[in-house]
């Protein structure tokens, strides 16, 4: 996090006033010392081949995507026509251009006052558009990613139309096209100013920001096509290793969609949904096939089906296995007293696993507590996000440095400084905070002051407060170091091929959360 000088001065002043009342700041906690690295090796598949569809009406957007592929993804152009462009390099990529014509236009907005009539009109317009899309772009044999050039929400609001993005998220996966949007790239300014020229991408008439947008669309599309880093094993683990997460996604007010995602060191990620009356058999599927299953409505269960949810979580533990595996589980939604009460702060007994669905509040409750020797290879780490994203951090980032005690001595003394802070901090027994690095786009100076009334512009500055993640290694094996496993999870927040920005969740959990956009 970023902690400008003012924040530390305010802390010192407030601490002085509260000291008389017996309230003093906590002693600064140093970063946790671990064998695990802060960055995991980013190992990508060797020369994979991907084909992406590009629904672009404008030549400008089509050209921007090709420029981004060649200059930002480091690929070498092979062939290029009005309808197809291929590239070679670390990946072999082919872009197939299609003109969607008016299929990406806004949907008509009804002016009827009767809600039932208005809803019927919307359903009719969506059914008509769905039929036309399916007729123009038939279902494919295998899932791919599709970049759709489409205006933003502000445009449709301004033109009094309904934004069709939700419809595309619902329809295209059923045609085996995972959707990635791209707002149209604007034409080049015929009379650019000197400042505008300086903002152009080198050697082109595209703005750098437009090429960055095109690059992000390509990277996200490749992610949805299955271009993901290989899973590195944690320190001290030899051979195969499996990372698992269960994500309970909301589907309206009364339903949930539990998703089980598994990633193995030697296999592609897979997903599995809960069985339901309409889908009594659910088998593991490639992660790229999950959007199609979600838009079909599979895996939806009532929020009240707590016994079934507990059984689903129990199956994720693979209790009969002895392989090295780690389950990452979010505290929210899963620590319900009827789902997995052992995850609650007051219930966790470290390295004494109580299975999901077991009531810990019942009179004379004496649940079976499983020890590491009872479940060899299994680890469980609980995650909890810090939801407050305001400018004032919940903790101040401080570091300790050894500096010279004076010019005439070699003695070193410890000095506490504020400033840039990221990494892993132990904040309690088996509880760690993983703090993301400062984003590149946040350039708030550490020396900025808001105390000077003459510098009124400083009042609008905010400091960077990257979302911290609480990491609690709840169940480990006897020889495991909790800090090493916490750092392994923290490092997963930067294990991405589609973005350089650290995410709130570790990579596998982040992928599960992204699937919520297909629950419509």
Secondary structure, DSSP 8 states (H G I E B T S, - for coil): ----HHHHHHHHHHHHHHGGGT--------B---SS-SS------SS-EEEEEEE-SSHHHHHHHHHHHHHTS--EEEEE-SSEEEEESSSEEEEEEE--GGGGS-EE----SSHHHHHHHHHHHHHHHHHHHHHHS---SS-EEEEEE---HHHHHHTTEE--HHHHHHHGGGGTEEEEEE-------TT--HHHHHTB-TTSSSBHHHHHHHHHHHHHHHHHTT--------TT--S--EEEEEEEEEETTTEEEEEEEEEETTS--EEEE---SS------EEGGGHHHHHHTTTTEEETT-HHHHHHHHHHHT-TT--S-EEEEEESTTT--TTT-GGGSTTT--TT-B--TT--SSSTT-----B-TTTSTTEEEEEEEE----SSS-SS--EEEEEEES-TT---EEEEEEES---EEEEEETTEEEEE----TT----TT--S--TT-GGGGG-------EEEEEEEE--TT--HHHHHHHHHHGGG--SS-SS--SS-HHHHHHHHGGGG--
